[in-house]
Amino acid sequence: MARASEPRIRVGVGGWTFAPWRGAFYPDGLTHKRELEYASRKLTAIEINGTYYGSQKPESFARWRDETPDGFVFSLKGPRFTTNRRVLAEAGPSVDRFLASGVLELKEKLGPINWQFMATKRYDPEDFAAFLALLPRRVEGWGIRHVVEVRHASFRVPEFVATLRDHGVGIVLTDSDEYPNIHDVTAPFVYARLMRASADEAAGYPAKALDAWAKRARAWAAGGAPDDLPLLAPAARDAPKARDVFVYMINGFKPKAPAAAMALLDRLADG
């Protein structure tokens, strides 16, 4: 995939169609069909959740690419039909169908694909390794980055970290109180989904928390790791000197997600 010459920290939200954002994030009177255009000028990335529930048309991906500025990135949720199965090793045809469904119409704006697993899915080392082996690194000449979001505590083991590194697949980092937090970097990029936005905070997160996430994002982008997040395994010896970083304000009090994302972008711009 064509990429900028320097790694970047991109910050965004999940989707762009959400009624409570109208009149708060989106200006009054903005037509719905211009919401993506507006959001993509305030944020630098969006995670598309609709691909988790069903396929999208190739022309939709092409239109989204054309409506957004240079350097903008869309991350995609992999379909639930791929991940919500008993035997992951049998998911190959589903992975292939998704990657052939038109997602490549995003071209250079295609970000990592997030393969999300249900909270009931336990870690089966052999089967999960077989699934990771099904994820191609290139499709039709485009580089594809993959990240997995696991939600069962059985994945919080060093063996899981090592397996992801063997396949160059990322792990979703979260600040969730509900799901296991795994902060190890396992790929040449970092993918964080932050889930603690609060209705009581003007920017969703307290200023101190946003400062901390900006500092962490800079550490990851510089090829290092934050010194305040515990790890399951030692850092990889072949860690890159710089990484792309993706941070999405996803959960908690969703109406504040754009404010949280913009506040984090402001902090990153300042330093």
BELDA-V501500 format. One line per field, one symbol per residue. psi: psi as a letter, one per 30 degrees, with the letter a starting at -180 (. if undefined). A space follows every 50 residues. Layout:
psi=???
//
This chain:
psi=kkllfklljkkaljafjjeffkfdekkkfkkefgeeeeeffflglkkjff feflllkefeeeeeeffllkfkkklkklkffefilejffgfeeeeeeefg ffffffbfgjalkjjkklffjljjeeeeeeeeffjkfkkhfkkkkkkkjk gkfffikeeeeeeeeefgklkkklgkfelkjjgkkglglkjkjkggkkff kegekleeeeeeeeeeeeeefggakkggkklfllkkfhklfllkkkkkje abjeffeeeeeeeeeeeeff.
//
